[in-house]
Amino acid sequence: MSIWKLSMIPIVGFLLTIFILSISSGEEEFVKRGSDRGISFLSGGVGLREREILKEMGKDYSLKMIFSNKKGEYLSDVVVKILDQDEKTILTTVSNGPWLFIDLPSGAYHLEASVRGDRKRISQVRVEEKSQKVVSVQW
């Protein structure tokens, strides 16, 4: 093998490593991760590839919320409040995309979602252990 070809191996390896790191970091840039009052959440999913990744990341969360308009177009920047049975707010966040995964303990909750000042309320949402409740909110 020529010296020129041998010298290219580390360069190609370096460029490949940079490429892989840029892809993996870019895949999670769309995901908003957070915690409020001890409750973890993930949101995002502004594109098919992002939703595929988020679907895998959120599979163990007990609640999945999906936001869209009446035409079926996904919405983001949705303000979400989760309230317990006593109407106390236990989580407030803004969704970074049309999907929001929340890791709630088993129980019944009230959900509020607002987009551009238009608020929807879903009462008595029951979250069960070891399963995922899916709630679609449409404006």
N, C-alpha and C positions, 0 to 999 in steps of 0.2 A: 504494500500500500504506500502511496507517495506521502511525503511529508505534508503536502498541502491538504490532502484528505484527512490525515491524522489531526492536523491543527483545527479542522472544522468541527470535529466531534464535540469538544467542550463548548464551542460557540453555539452549535445547534442545540445542545443540551440546555444551555443557559436560556436561549430564546424560547424553547419549549416550556421550561419551568415558568418563565414570566407569563407566557400565554395561558398556561393552566391556572396560575394564581389569579390572573386578571379575570378569567371566566368564573372561577369559584367565588371570588369576592363580588363580582358583578351580579351573580345570581341572588345574593342575599341583600343587595342594596335596596331593593324594592320592599323588603320586609321590615315592618315596624315591629320591634319587640319591646315589650314593656311589662310593668307590673304596677298595680295600684291597689293599695291596702292588702297586699299579699296575694292578689289574684293576677296570674300571668296571662298575657295575650299576645297574639300575632295578627298582623293585618297586612294586606297587600293584594297582589293578584291582578295587576293591570295588564294582562296579556296572557295568551295561552301557555307559553313556556313558564311564566311566573306562577300561574295557577297550578300547573303540574308540580312544580317544586313546592309550593305552599301546601298543596294537598298532602304531600308526604310529610312535611314538617308539622302539620296540624292534626295528623291522624289520631293523636292521643289526647287531644283537647276535648272537653265534654260538650262544648257548644260551638256550633259554626253558624255564623250569620252571613247571609248573602244579600247584597243591596243592588236594586235595579229600578229602572223606571217602567212605566206601563208598556213601553215598546220592547222591553226585555234588554235594554242597554244597561250595562253595569254602571254603578255609581261609586265614587270615592268621596273622601272628605266628609264622611257621615259621622255626626256626633252621636256617641252611644253611651247610655247610662244603664247600668244594671242595678236593680233595687231588690232588696230582700223582702220577705213576707211582711215586715213591719214598715215597708216603704222607705227604708234607709238606703241611701246610695252606697253601694259597695265597690263600684267601678265606674269611672268616667274616662273615655278616650275618644280620639278621632281616628276613624279607620283610614289607613293609608291606601286602600283599594277596595274593591267590591267584596272581598272576603275578610271576615274577622273571626278568629278562633279564640275562645276564652276558656280557661281551665277553671271551671267552677266545681265546688263540691256538690254532692247530691242534694237536691232540694228543689223548691219551687221559687221562681223569680218573676219579676216584672221587668220587661225590656222597653227602653225608650230609644228611638232612633230619629234623628232630625237631619234634614238636608235642606239647605237654604231657608231655614225657618219653618219648614213644614214637618211637624212632629207626628210620629206614629208610636202607638203604645201597644204592646202585646203583653197581656196579663197571664199569670199562672202557667208559665213555661216550666215544665218539669224536666229536670236534668237527672239522669240516672247514672250510677256508678258503672264504669267499664263499657260505656256506650257514648255515641255522639249524637246529640240532638241538633237537627238542622232547622234553622228558621230563616225563611226568605221574607224580606221586607221590600215592598214595592210602592213607589209613589206615582 
